[in-house]
Each structure stands twice: as structure tokens, then as C-alpha cells.
Amino acid sequence: MDIIVYSTEWCGPCKMVKQYLKERGVPFKTIDVGSDQKAASDMVKLTGQMSVPVIYNGKTYVIGFSKNQLDKLIAGKEMD
């Protein structure tokens, strides 16, 4: 499962998400939407949201830092 974390350099919750994933040994790719306008546009098209972090596993996404939702995403479970 490829997890993508859309984030910015200055986003506190983004740092928390990445730390949470690292602590659980979950591989992920970071896309800095603060410096990549195309990626920011893609993120908005995907989610309809302009805020970060957005965590995406190829079929569903989580907006913000929610341990419960991240655990479901990591496990591949459907979101509520």
C-alpha cells in the first residue's frame, strides 16, 4: 500500500502525521504542496480540501491528524 502525505514544511499536524506513521513502520511518500503548485492543485481535485495534512492510500483519504482514522487507513479499512 502506497501512502501519500500531502503537507507543507510549516504544518504542525503534518509533522505529527509523519512521526505517527514512522513510529508504526508505515512507509509513505511526502508531497510538499507548499512548494509544488501542481501537487497542491491535484490534492484539491482529489479531496476538495485546501488544508493539510491530507493522507491518501490510493482509494481513500484522511484530512488532518486523527489517530483513529489513520489506523483505519493503514489497516485498509473503510472510513466511517
PyMOL Python script that loads the backbone (N, CA, C, O; Angstrom):
from pymol import cmd

cmd.read_pdbstr("""\
ATOM      1  N   MET A   1       0.847  -1.173   0.000  1.00  0.00           N
ATOM      2  CA  MET A   1       0.000   0.000   0.000  1.00  0.00           C
ATOM      3  C   MET A   1       0.892   1.235   0.000  1.00  0.00           C
ATOM      4  O   MET A   1       1.758   1.378   0.863  1.00  0.00           O
ATOM      5  N   ASP A   2       0.687   2.113  -0.949  1.00  0.00           N
ATOM      6  CA  ASP A   2       1.442   3.356  -1.017  1.00  0.00           C
ATOM      7  C   ASP A   2       0.648   4.464  -0.360  1.00  0.00           C
ATOM      8  O   ASP A   2      -0.454   4.792  -0.802  1.00  0.00           O
ATOM      9  N   ILE A   3       1.198   5.038   0.687  1.00  0.00           N
ATOM     10  CA  ILE A   3       0.548   6.141   1.373  1.00  0.00           C
ATOM     11  C   ILE A   3       1.264   7.423   0.992  1.00  0.00           C
ATOM     12  O   ILE A   3       2.493   7.501   1.009  1.00  0.00           O
ATOM     13  N   ILE A   4       0.471   8.424   0.648  1.00  0.00           N
ATOM     14  CA  ILE A   4       0.995   9.736   0.302  1.00  0.00           C
ATOM     15  C   ILE A   4       0.526  10.713   1.367  1.00  0.00           C
ATOM     16  O   ILE A   4      -0.650  10.740   1.731  1.00  0.00           O
ATOM     17  N   VAL A   5       1.467  11.519   1.864  1.00  0.00           N
ATOM     18  CA  VAL A   5       1.140  12.571   2.815  1.00  0.00           C
ATOM     19  C   VAL A   5       1.362  13.907   2.121  1.00  0.00           C
ATOM     20  O   VAL A   5       2.496  14.300   1.848  1.00  0.00           O
ATOM     21  N   TYR A   6       0.262  14.596   1.839  1.00  0.00           N
ATOM     22  CA  TYR A   6       0.341  15.952   1.303  1.00  0.00           C
ATOM     23  C   TYR A   6       0.524  16.869   2.502  1.00  0.00           C
ATOM     24  O   TYR A   6      -0.278  16.844   3.435  1.00  0.00           O
ATOM     25  N   SER A   7       1.575  17.678   2.479  1.00  0.00           N
ATOM     26  CA  SER A   7       1.887  18.506   3.638  1.00  0.00           C
ATOM     27  C   SER A   7       2.610  19.774   3.208  1.00  0.00           C
ATOM     28  O   SER A   7       2.846  20.009   2.022  1.00  0.00           O
ATOM     29  N   THR A   8       2.956  20.583   4.205  1.00  0.00           N
ATOM     30  CA  THR A   8       3.815  21.743   4.000  1.00  0.00           C
ATOM     31  C   THR A   8       4.918  21.693   5.056  1.00  0.00           C
ATOM     32  O   THR A   8       4.808  20.968   6.045  1.00  0.00           O
ATOM     33  N   GLU A   9       5.962  22.454   4.841  1.00  0.00           N
ATOM     34  CA  GLU A   9       7.092  22.488   5.772  1.00  0.00           C
ATOM     35  C   GLU A   9       6.687  23.012   7.145  1.00  0.00           C
ATOM     36  O   GLU A   9       7.212  22.552   8.158  1.00  0.00           O
ATOM     37  N   TRP A  10       5.775  23.951   7.192  1.00  0.00           N
ATOM     38  CA  TRP A  10       5.441  24.659   8.433  1.00  0.00           C
ATOM     39  C   TRP A  10       4.227  24.104   9.174  1.00  0.00           C
ATOM     40  O   TRP A  10       3.814  24.681  10.181  1.00  0.00           O
ATOM     41  N   CYS A  11       3.659  23.028   8.717  1.00  0.00           N
ATOM     42  CA  CYS A  11       2.415  22.479   9.271  1.00  0.00           C
ATOM     43  C   CYS A  11       2.710  21.539  10.444  1.00  0.00           C
ATOM     44  O   CYS A  11       3.311  20.480  10.261  1.00  0.00           O
ATOM     45  N   GLY A  12       2.285  21.934  11.645  1.00  0.00           N
ATOM     46  CA  GLY A  12       2.477  21.104  12.830  1.00  0.00           C
ATOM     47  C   GLY A  12       1.778  19.755  12.749  1.00  0.00           C
ATOM     48  O   GLY A  12       2.410  18.728  13.000  1.00  0.00           O
ATOM     49  N   PRO A  13       0.471  19.724  12.400  1.00  0.00           N
ATOM     50  CA  PRO A  13      -0.205  18.431  12.274  1.00  0.00           C
ATOM     51  C   PRO A  13       0.426  17.528  11.204  1.00  0.00           C
ATOM     52  O   PRO A  13       0.389  16.303  11.325  1.00  0.00           O
ATOM     53  N   CYS A  14       0.998  18.128  10.169  1.00  0.00           N
ATOM     54  CA  CYS A  14       1.679  17.329   9.131  1.00  0.00           C
ATOM     55  C   CYS A  14       2.866  16.584   9.743  1.00  0.00           C
ATOM     56  O   CYS A  14       3.084  15.404   9.471  1.00  0.00           O
ATOM     57  N   LYS A  15       3.617  17.289  10.564  1.00  0.00           N
ATOM     58  CA  LYS A  15       4.771  16.674  11.237  1.00  0.00           C
ATOM     59  C   LYS A  15       4.312  15.556  12.162  1.00  0.00           C
ATOM     60  O   LYS A  15       4.970  14.521  12.264  1.00  0.00           O
ATOM     61  N   MET A  16       3.182  15.762  12.837  1.00  0.00           N
ATOM     62  CA  MET A  16       2.645  14.740  13.736  1.00  0.00           C
ATOM     63  C   MET A  16       2.238  13.489  12.964  1.00  0.00           C
ATOM     64  O   MET A  16       2.497  12.372  13.412  1.00  0.00           O
ATOM     65  N   VAL A  17       1.600  13.671  11.801  1.00  0.00           N
ATOM     66  CA  VAL A  17       1.195  12.536  10.967  1.00  0.00           C
ATOM     67  C   VAL A  17       2.418  11.738  10.527  1.00  0.00           C
ATOM     68  O   VAL A  17       2.441  10.512  10.635  1.00  0.00           O
ATOM     69  N   LYS A  18       3.427  12.436  10.034  1.00  0.00           N
ATOM     70  CA  LYS A  18       4.625  11.740   9.544  1.00  0.00           C
ATOM     71  C   LYS A  18       5.330  10.999  10.679  1.00  0.00           C
ATOM     72  O   LYS A  18       5.813   9.884  10.482  1.00  0.00           O
ATOM     73  N   GLN A  19       5.392  11.606  11.861  1.00  0.00           N
ATOM     74  CA  GLN A  19       6.001  10.940  13.013  1.00  0.00           C
ATOM     75  C   GLN A  19       5.192   9.709  13.401  1.00  0.00           C
ATOM     76  O   GLN A  19       5.762   8.658  13.694  1.00  0.00           O
ATOM     77  N   TYR A  20       3.875   9.833  13.405  1.00  0.00           N
ATOM     78  CA  TYR A  20       2.984   8.717  13.754  1.00  0.00           C
ATOM     79  C   TYR A  20       3.197   7.545  12.792  1.00  0.00           C
ATOM     80  O   TYR A  20       3.287   6.396  13.225  1.00  0.00           O
ATOM     81  N   LEU A  21       3.278   7.829  11.506  1.00  0.00           N
ATOM     82  CA  LEU A  21       3.499   6.768  10.518  1.00  0.00           C
ATOM     83  C   LEU A  21       4.879   6.139  10.685  1.00  0.00           C
ATOM     84  O   LEU A  21       5.018   4.918  10.607  1.00  0.00           O
ATOM     85  N   LYS A  22       5.897   6.963  10.914  1.00  0.00           N
ATOM     86  CA  LYS A  22       7.255   6.445  11.119  1.00  0.00           C
ATOM     87  C   LYS A  22       7.309   5.519  12.325  1.00  0.00           C
ATOM     88  O   LYS A  22       7.914   4.450  12.262  1.00  0.00           O
ATOM     89  N   GLU A  23       6.677   5.925  13.427  1.00  0.00           N
ATOM     90  CA  GLU A  23       6.683   5.118  14.647  1.00  0.00           C
ATOM     91  C   GLU A  23       6.041   3.753  14.433  1.00  0.00           C
ATOM     92  O   GLU A  23       6.383   2.793  15.123  1.00  0.00           O
ATOM     93  N   ARG A  24       5.130   3.660  13.500  1.00  0.00           N
ATOM     94  CA  ARG A  24       4.450   2.402  13.207  1.00  0.00           C
ATOM     95  C   ARG A  24       5.089   1.636  12.055  1.00  0.00           C
ATOM     96  O   ARG A  24       4.595   0.583  11.653  1.00  0.00           O
ATOM     97  N   GLY A  25       6.179   2.161  11.533  1.00  0.00           N
ATOM     98  CA  GLY A  25       6.896   1.487  10.457  1.00  0.00           C
ATOM     99  C   GLY A  25       6.153   1.487   9.137  1.00  0.00           C
ATOM    100  O   GLY A  25       6.354   0.609   8.298  1.00  0.00           O
ATOM    101  N   VAL A  26       5.287   2.482   8.957  1.00  0.00           N
ATOM    102  CA  VAL A  26       4.487   2.560   7.731  1.00  0.00           C
ATOM    103  C   VAL A  26       5.228   3.423   6.711  1.00  0.00           C
ATOM    104  O   VAL A  26       5.465   4.605   6.962  1.00  0.00           O
ATOM    105  N   PRO A  27       5.596   2.847   5.559  1.00  0.00           N
ATOM    106  CA  PRO A  27       6.263   3.640   4.537  1.00  0.00           C
ATOM    107  C   PRO A  27       5.274   4.630   3.908  1.00  0.00           C
ATOM    108  O   PRO A  27       4.093   4.330   3.731  1.00  0.00           O
ATOM    109  N   PHE A  28       5.786   5.801   3.582  1.00  0.00           N
ATOM    110  CA  PHE A  28       4.950   6.811   2.950  1.00  0.00           C
ATOM    111  C   PHE A  28       5.810   7.747   2.120  1.00  0.00           C
ATOM    112  O   PHE A  28       7.025   7.837   2.298  1.00  0.00           O
ATOM    113  N   LYS A  29       5.148   8.436   1.215  1.00  0.00           N
ATOM    114  CA  LYS A  29       5.786   9.445   0.376  1.00  0.00           C
ATOM    115  C   LYS A  29       5.222  10.787   0.797  1.00  0.00           C
ATOM    116  O   LYS A  29       4.016  10.917   1.007  1.00  0.00           O
ATOM    117  N   THR A  30       6.084  11.789   0.924  1.00  0.00           N
ATOM    118  CA  THR A  30       5.647  13.136   1.281  1.00  0.00           C
ATOM    119  C   THR A  30       5.644  14.011   0.040  1.00  0.00           C
ATOM    120  O   THR A  30       6.602  14.012  -0.733  1.00  0.00           O
ATOM    121  N   ILE A  31       4.573  14.748  -0.145  1.00  0.00           N
ATOM    122  CA  ILE A  31       4.499  15.734  -1.220  1.00  0.00           C
ATOM    123  C   ILE A  31       4.276  17.094  -0.569  1.00  0.00           C
ATOM    124  O   ILE A  31       3.277  17.306   0.118  1.00  0.00           O
ATOM    125  N   ASP A  32       5.215  18.013  -0.789  1.00  0.00           N
ATOM    126  CA  ASP A  32       5.148  19.348  -0.203  1.00  0.00           C
ATOM    127  C   ASP A  32       4.321  20.250  -1.110  1.00  0.00           C
ATOM    128  O   ASP A  32       4.811  20.755  -2.120  1.00  0.00           O
ATOM    129  N   VAL A  33       3.061  20.444  -0.736  1.00  0.00           N
ATOM    130  CA  VAL A  33       2.173  21.277  -1.555  1.00  0.00           C
ATOM    131  C   VAL A  33       2.453  22.763  -1.367  1.00  0.00           C
ATOM    132  O   VAL A  33       1.901  23.596  -2.087  1.00  0.00           O
ATOM    133  N   GLY A  34       3.307  23.097  -0.407  1.00  0.00           N
ATOM    134  CA  GLY A  34       3.715  24.481  -0.225  1.00  0.00           C
ATOM    135  C   GLY A  34       4.684  24.934  -1.296  1.00  0.00           C
ATOM    136  O   GLY A  34       4.761  26.125  -1.595  1.00  0.00           O
ATOM    137  N   SER A  35       5.419  24.012  -1.873  1.00  0.00           N
ATOM    138  CA  SER A  35       6.404  24.360  -2.906  1.00  0.00           C
ATOM    139  C   SER A  35       6.068  23.768  -4.265  1.00  0.00           C
ATOM    140  O   SER A  35       6.779  24.030  -5.235  1.00  0.00           O
ATOM    141  N   ASP A  36       5.013  22.984  -4.362  1.00  0.00           N
ATOM    142  CA  ASP A  36       4.634  22.339  -5.622  1.00  0.00           C
ATOM    143  C   ASP A  36       3.171  22.662  -5.934  1.00  0.00           C
ATOM    144  O   ASP A  36       2.262  21.994  -5.442  1.00  0.00           O
ATOM    145  N   GLN A  37       2.956  23.686  -6.749  1.00  0.00           N
ATOM    146  CA  GLN A  37       1.614  24.157  -7.051  1.00  0.00           C
ATOM    147  C   GLN A  37       0.779  23.105  -7.767  1.00  0.00           C
ATOM    148  O   GLN A  37      -0.422  23.006  -7.518  1.00  0.00           O
ATOM    149  N   LYS A  38       1.388  22.317  -8.652  1.00  0.00           N
ATOM    150  CA  LYS A  38       0.637  21.270  -9.342  1.00  0.00           C
ATOM    151  C   LYS A  38       0.146  20.222  -8.349  1.00  0.00           C
ATOM    152  O   LYS A  38      -0.999  19.777  -8.427  1.00  0.00           O
ATOM    153  N   ALA A  39       1.001  19.833  -7.428  1.00  0.00           N
ATOM    154  CA  ALA A  39       0.602  18.861  -6.402  1.00  0.00           C
ATOM    155  C   ALA A  39      -0.515  19.431  -5.537  1.00  0.00           C
ATOM    156  O   ALA A  39      -1.445  18.711  -5.175  1.00  0.00           O
ATOM    157  N   ALA A  40      -0.434  20.712  -5.203  1.00  0.00           N
ATOM    158  CA  ALA A  40      -1.497  21.348  -4.420  1.00  0.00           C
ATOM    159  C   ALA A  40      -2.811  21.300  -5.187  1.00  0.00           C
ATOM    160  O   ALA A  40      -3.860  21.019  -4.607  1.00  0.00           O
ATOM    161  N   SER A  41      -2.761  21.569  -6.467  1.00  0.00           N
ATOM    162  CA  SER A  41      -3.960  21.513  -7.314  1.00  0.00           C
ATOM    163  C   SER A  41      -4.514  20.092  -7.381  1.00  0.00           C
ATOM    164  O   SER A  41      -5.725  19.887  -7.297  1.00  0.00           O
ATOM    165  N   ASP A  42      -3.630  19.122  -7.530  1.00  0.00           N
ATOM    166  CA  ASP A  42      -4.050  17.709  -7.556  1.00  0.00           C
ATOM    167  C   ASP A  42      -4.725  17.319  -6.247  1.00  0.00           C
ATOM    168  O   ASP A  42      -5.730  16.609  -6.251  1.00  0.00           O
ATOM    169  N   MET A  43      -4.170  17.784  -5.118  1.00  0.00           N
ATOM    170  CA  MET A  43      -4.739  17.470  -3.811  1.00  0.00           C
ATOM    171  C   MET A  43      -6.148  18.045  -3.685  1.00  0.00           C
ATOM    172  O   MET A  43      -7.050  17.375  -3.184  1.00  0.00           O
ATOM    173  N   VAL A  44      -6.335  19.270  -4.133  1.00  0.00           N
ATOM    174  CA  VAL A  44      -7.654  19.905  -4.057  1.00  0.00           C
ATOM    175  C   VAL A  44      -8.645  19.162  -4.946  1.00  0.00           C
ATOM    176  O   VAL A  44      -9.792  18.955  -4.550  1.00  0.00           O
ATOM    177  N   LYS A  45      -8.218  18.759  -6.139  1.00  0.00           N
ATOM    178  CA  LYS A  45      -9.095  17.990  -7.032  1.00  0.00           C
ATOM    179  C   LYS A  45      -9.483  16.656  -6.402  1.00  0.00           C
ATOM    180  O   LYS A  45     -10.625  16.213  -6.530  1.00  0.00           O
ATOM    181  N   LEU A  46      -8.541  16.024  -5.729  1.00  0.00           N
ATOM    182  CA  LEU A  46      -8.762  14.724  -5.093  1.00  0.00           C
ATOM    183  C   LEU A  46      -9.738  14.813  -3.925  1.00  0.00           C
ATOM    184  O   LEU A  46     -10.629  13.976  -3.783  1.00  0.00           O
ATOM    185  N   THR A  47      -9.561  15.837  -3.090  1.00  0.00           N
ATOM    186  CA  THR A  47     -10.285  15.896  -1.820  1.00  0.00           C
ATOM    187  C   THR A  47     -11.306  17.021  -1.713  1.00  0.00           C
ATOM    188  O   THR A  47     -12.226  16.954  -0.898  1.00  0.00           O
ATOM    189  N   GLY A  48     -11.148  18.036  -2.522  1.00  0.00           N
ATOM    190  CA  GLY A  48     -11.985  19.215  -2.375  1.00  0.00           C
ATOM    191  C   GLY A  48     -11.525  20.102  -1.231  1.00  0.00           C
ATOM    192  O   GLY A  48     -12.186  21.091  -0.913  1.00  0.00           O
ATOM    193  N   GLN A  49     -10.404  19.767  -0.610  1.00  0.00           N
ATOM    194  CA  GLN A  49      -9.872  20.488   0.550  1.00  0.00           C
ATOM    195  C   GLN A  49      -8.598  21.233   0.184  1.00  0.00           C
ATOM    196  O   GLN A  49      -7.806  20.787  -0.646  1.00  0.00           O
ATOM    197  N   MET A  50      -8.425  22.375   0.824  1.00  0.00           N
ATOM    198  CA  MET A  50      -7.197  23.143   0.629  1.00  0.00           C
ATOM    199  C   MET A  50      -6.293  23.086   1.855  1.00  0.00           C
ATOM    200  O   MET A  50      -5.222  23.693   1.864  1.00  0.00           O
ATOM    201  N   SER A  51      -6.713  22.364   2.885  1.00  0.00           N
ATOM    202  CA  SER A  51      -5.918  22.289   4.108  1.00  0.00           C
ATOM    203  C   SER A  51      -5.089  21.008   4.138  1.00  0.00           C
ATOM    204  O   SER A  51      -5.420  20.019   3.484  1.00  0.00           O
ATOM    205  N   VAL A  52      -4.018  21.046   4.903  1.00  0.00           N
ATOM    206  CA  VAL A  52      -3.147  19.892   5.079  1.00  0.00           C
ATOM    207  C   VAL A  52      -3.083  19.564   6.558  1.00  0.00           C
ATOM    208  O   VAL A  52      -3.384  20.423   7.387  1.00  0.00           O
ATOM    209  N   PRO A  53      -2.708  18.375   6.905  1.00  0.00           N
ATOM    210  CA  PRO A  53      -2.282  17.280   6.047  1.00  0.00           C
ATOM    211  C   PRO A  53      -3.458  16.538   5.417  1.00  0.00           C
ATOM    212  O   PRO A  53      -4.563  16.484   5.959  1.00  0.00           O
ATOM    213  N   VAL A  54      -3.168  15.973   4.253  1.00  0.00           N
ATOM    214  CA  VAL A  54      -4.070  15.033   3.605  1.00  0.00           C
ATOM    215  C   VAL A  54      -3.274  13.750   3.422  1.00  0.00           C
ATOM    216  O   VAL A  54      -2.184  13.766   2.850  1.00  0.00           O
ATOM    217  N   ILE A  55      -3.812  12.653   3.901  1.00  0.00           N
ATOM    218  CA  ILE A  55      -3.145  11.365   3.807  1.00  0.00           C
ATOM    219  C   ILE A  55      -3.994  10.495   2.902  1.00  0.00           C
ATOM    220  O   ILE A  55      -5.197  10.355   3.120  1.00  0.00           O
ATOM    221  N   TYR A  56      -3.366   9.902   1.872  1.00  0.00           N
ATOM    222  CA  TYR A  56      -4.096   9.187   0.833  1.00  0.00           C
ATOM    223  C   TYR A  56      -3.446   7.828   0.591  1.00  0.00           C
ATOM    224  O   TYR A  56      -2.223   7.733   0.488  1.00  0.00           O
ATOM    225  N   ASN A  57      -4.257   6.780   0.499  1.00  0.00           N
ATOM    226  CA  ASN A  57      -3.711   5.439   0.270  1.00  0.00           C
ATOM    227  C   ASN A  57      -4.106   4.851  -1.086  1.00  0.00           C
ATOM    228  O   ASN A  57      -3.985   3.644  -1.295  1.00  0.00           O
ATOM    229  N   GLY A  58      -4.567   5.681  -1.992  1.00  0.00           N
ATOM    230  CA  GLY A  58      -4.923   5.201  -3.326  1.00  0.00           C
ATOM    231  C   GLY A  58      -6.403   4.970  -3.510  1.00  0.00           C
ATOM    232  O   GLY A  58      -6.883   4.877  -4.640  1.00  0.00           O
ATOM    233  N   LYS A  59      -7.142   4.874  -2.400  1.00  0.00           N
ATOM    234  CA  LYS A  59      -8.585   4.696  -2.530  1.00  0.00           C
ATOM    235  C   LYS A  59      -9.376   5.567  -1.571  1.00  0.00           C
ATOM    236  O   LYS A  59     -10.549   5.848  -1.820  1.00  0.00           O
ATOM    237  N   THR A  60      -8.771   5.991  -0.504  1.00  0.00           N
ATOM    238  CA  THR A  60      -9.453   6.855   0.463  1.00  0.00           C
ATOM    239  C   THR A  60      -8.440   7.809   1.070  1.00  0.00           C
ATOM    240  O   THR A  60      -7.232   7.615   0.936  1.00  0.00           O
ATOM    241  N   TYR A  61      -8.935   8.832   1.733  1.00  0.00           N
ATOM    242  CA  TYR A  61      -8.038   9.820   2.314  1.00  0.00           C
ATOM    243  C   TYR A  61      -8.509  10.244   3.695  1.00  0.00           C
ATOM    244  O   TYR A  61      -9.677  10.097   4.057  1.00  0.00           O
ATOM    245  N   VAL A  62      -7.551  10.781   4.456  1.00  0.00           N
ATOM    246  CA  VAL A  62      -7.807  11.344   5.771  1.00  0.00           C
ATOM    247  C   VAL A  62      -7.320  12.782   5.721  1.00  0.00           C
ATOM    248  O   VAL A  62      -6.231  13.063   5.221  1.00  0.00           O
ATOM    249  N   ILE A  63      -8.132  13.686   6.241  1.00  0.00           N
ATOM    250  CA  ILE A  63      -7.731  15.084   6.327  1.00  0.00           C
ATOM    251  C   ILE A  63      -7.483  15.406   7.787  1.00  0.00           C
ATOM    252  O   ILE A  63      -8.349  15.203   8.637  1.00  0.00           O
ATOM    253  N   GLY A  64      -6.291  15.910   8.069  1.00  0.00           N
ATOM    254  CA  GLY A  64      -5.934  16.251   9.440  1.00  0.00           C
ATOM    255  C   GLY A  64      -5.304  15.076  10.158  1.00  0.00           C
ATOM    256  O   GLY A  64      -5.111  14.004   9.585  1.00  0.00           O
ATOM    257  N   PHE A  65      -4.986  15.299  11.426  1.00  0.00           N
ATOM    258  CA  PHE A  65      -4.330  14.269  12.231  1.00  0.00           C
ATOM    259  C   PHE A  65      -5.349  13.627  13.152  1.00  0.00           C
ATOM    260  O   PHE A  65      -5.721  14.194  14.179  1.00  0.00           O
ATOM    261  N   SER A  66      -5.796  12.437  12.775  1.00  0.00           N
ATOM    262  CA  SER A  66      -6.724  11.648  13.582  1.00  0.00           C
ATOM    263  C   SER A  66      -6.149  10.237  13.686  1.00  0.00           C
ATOM    264  O   SER A  66      -6.122   9.500  12.701  1.00  0.00           O
ATOM    265  N   LYS A  67      -5.687   9.862  14.883  1.00  0.00           N
ATOM    266  CA  LYS A  67      -5.087   8.539  15.061  1.00  0.00           C
ATOM    267  C   LYS A  67      -6.061   7.437  14.659  1.00  0.00           C
ATOM    268  O   LYS A  67      -5.666   6.467  14.013  1.00  0.00           O
ATOM    269  N   ASN A  68      -7.316   7.577  15.033  1.00  0.00           N
ATOM    270  CA  ASN A  68      -8.323   6.579  14.714  1.00  0.00           C
ATOM    271  C   ASN A  68      -8.472   6.410  13.194  1.00  0.00           C
ATOM    272  O   ASN A  68      -8.483   5.289  12.685  1.00  0.00           O
ATOM    273  N   GLN A  69      -8.582   7.518  12.491  1.00  0.00           N
ATOM    274  CA  GLN A  69      -8.735   7.448  11.040  1.00  0.00           C
ATOM    275  C   GLN A  69      -7.450   6.955  10.365  1.00  0.00           C
ATOM    276  O   GLN A  69      -7.510   6.206   9.390  1.00  0.00           O
ATOM    277  N   LEU A  70      -6.294   7.370  10.879  1.00  0.00           N
ATOM    278  CA  LEU A  70      -5.028   6.892  10.312  1.00  0.00           C
ATOM    279  C   LEU A  70      -4.871   5.392  10.503  1.00  0.00           C
ATOM    280  O   LEU A  70      -4.407   4.695   9.601  1.00  0.00           O
ATOM    281  N   ASP A  71      -5.259   4.889  11.682  1.00  0.00           N
ATOM    282  CA  ASP A  71      -5.166   3.445  11.928  1.00  0.00           C
ATOM    283  C   ASP A  71      -6.049   2.674  10.947  1.00  0.00           C
ATOM    284  O   ASP A  71      -5.654   1.620  10.449  1.00  0.00           O
ATOM    285  N   LYS A  72      -7.226   3.190  10.677  1.00  0.00           N
ATOM    286  CA  LYS A  72      -8.115   2.547   9.699  1.00  0.00           C
ATOM    287  C   LYS A  72      -7.514   2.596   8.301  1.00  0.00           C
ATOM    288  O   LYS A  72      -7.579   1.612   7.565  1.00  0.00           O
ATOM    289  N   LEU A  73      -6.934   3.722   7.929  1.00  0.00           N
ATOM    290  CA  LEU A  73      -6.314   3.872   6.616  1.00  0.00           C
ATOM    291  C   LEU A  73      -5.152   2.888   6.471  1.00  0.00           C
ATOM    292  O   LEU A  73      -5.017   2.229   5.440  1.00  0.00           O
ATOM    293  N   ILE A  74      -4.321   2.792   7.497  1.00  0.00           N
ATOM    294  CA  ILE A  74      -3.176   1.884   7.480  1.00  0.00           C
ATOM    295  C   ILE A  74      -3.648   0.432   7.339  1.00  0.00           C
ATOM    296  O   ILE A  74      -3.047  -0.354   6.607  1.00  0.00           O
ATOM    297  N   ALA A  75      -4.718   0.090   8.042  1.00  0.00           N
ATOM    298  CA  ALA A  75      -5.250  -1.274   8.007  1.00  0.00           C
ATOM    299  C   ALA A  75      -6.045  -1.544   6.739  1.00  0.00           C
ATOM    300  O   ALA A  75      -6.422  -2.687   6.481  1.00  0.00           O
ATOM    301  N   GLY A  76      -6.307  -0.512   5.942  1.00  0.00           N
ATOM    302  CA  GLY A  76      -7.071  -0.698   4.714  1.00  0.00           C
ATOM    303  C   GLY A  76      -8.553  -0.826   4.938  1.00  0.00           C
ATOM    304  O   GLY A  76      -9.274  -1.310   4.066  1.00  0.00           O
ATOM    305  N   LYS A  77      -9.029  -0.394   6.115  1.00  0.00           N
ATOM    306  CA  LYS A  77     -10.452  -0.484   6.435  1.00  0.00           C
ATOM    307  C   LYS A  77     -11.196   0.716   5.864  1.00  0.00           C
ATOM    308  O   LYS A  77     -10.616   1.777   5.633  1.00  0.00           O
ATOM    309  N   GLU A  78     -12.480   0.525   5.645  1.00  0.00           N
ATOM    310  CA  GLU A  78     -13.331   1.608   5.174  1.00  0.00           C
ATOM    311  C   GLU A  78     -13.473   2.659   6.260  1.00  0.00           C
ATOM    312  O   GLU A  78     -13.509   2.337   7.448  1.00  0.00           O
ATOM    313  N   MET A  79     -13.554   3.907   5.850  1.00  0.00           N
ATOM    314  CA  MET A  79     -13.731   5.007   6.796  1.00  0.00           C
ATOM    315  C   MET A  79     -15.201   5.123   7.164  1.00  0.00           C
ATOM    316  O   MET A  79     -16.082   4.742   6.393  1.00  0.00           O
ATOM    317  N   ASP A  80     -15.450   5.658   8.363  1.00  0.00           N
ATOM    318  CA  ASP A  80     -16.818   5.887   8.822  1.00  0.00           C
ATOM    319  C   ASP A  80     -17.503   6.937   7.979  1.00  0.00           C
ATOM    320  O   ASP A  80     -18.666   7.260   8.221  1.00  0.00           O
TER     321      ASP A  80
END
""", "prot")
cmd.dss("prot")
cmd.show_as("cartoon", "prot")
cmd.util.cbc("prot")
cmd.orient("prot")
